[in-house]
Amino acid sequence: MKTNKKLFTRTITFSPLVRFFHWIRAFCIFFLIFSGFYLAYPFLIPEVSATPTNFLYASFRSFHVIAGFLLIAVSFFRVYLFFTSKSKGERVSAKDLFDTKVWIGQIKNYLFLGAHPHIKGVYNPIQFFAYLVFAILILIISLSGVILYYHVYHDGLGGILAYMFKWLEVAVGGLANVRIIHHIATWTIILFIPVHVYMVVWNAVKHPDGGADSIVGGYRYQEAHLKE
Ligand code: HEM
């Protein structure tokens, strides 16, 4: 019997924690870009008063640092989840990194010259490589942020972090260079975001079963071809 109904198989792509952390990190990154640019160029100044109580710059710095440490904490846990999550899709994707056929197939697909190659996990090798570079970028911005932090807050955690990372500050040529690195990493992240969103939308439009909604709902739906 013929029917108009279509059947779909449902596979889990991203676990609830992976999805939750994706959005926490997205929020932190947007907030850090905004507050970071304020710290670099304080475009608002509080009303001038005889008693200096309007610490707008210090408040921006506090919230920047809070979001910064939240980003660091979530990123640590995200790396842990990559290795331990029950949905193995991410880990399995690493295998395709070493398969030249899949690389070539994927490049062709992006150039509209061929079908999507069969991939083992949830990311194609170009995507996996891009996310790896992004993770390194987060590491760079976090380390440079931590160095900037201990130059503002000298005691407590600042003292411990200074003890841990002073060598890195010296290795890159001093505090001025750390600030430049923090800026370059900021701009690289700013470039990454529109490309990331464009690629996600492109994939969802070109391959509807690889929809953008899996980072919200967690599942990927593929049409099941049943024999009648
Ligand atoms: C996506 C991540 C981040 C972005 C886009 C970002 C961006 C920026 C920018 C543009 C500045 C201004 C630098 C200047 O011209 O002086 C800044 C300053 C700073 N950032 Fe970040 N940042 C990020 C992550 C972090 C992290 C993880 C930390 C550490 C916990 C951090 C701590 C600081 C500190 C302490 C300052 C200096 C504040 C001051 O000069 O008083 N940032 N950030």
Boltz pocket constraint, residues with backbone or C-beta under 6 A from the ligand:
constraints:
  - pocket:
      binder: B
      contacts: [[A, 28], [A, 29], [A, 32], [A, 33], [A, 35], [A, 36], [A, 37], [A, 39], [A, 40], [A, 41], [A, 61], [A, 64], [A, 65], [A, 67], [A, 68], [A, 69], [A, 71], [A, 72], [A, 141], [A, 142], [A, 144], [A, 145], [A, 146], [A, 148], [A, 149], [A, 150], [A, 152], [A, 179], [A, 182], [A, 183], [A, 186], [A, 189]]
      max_distance: 6.0
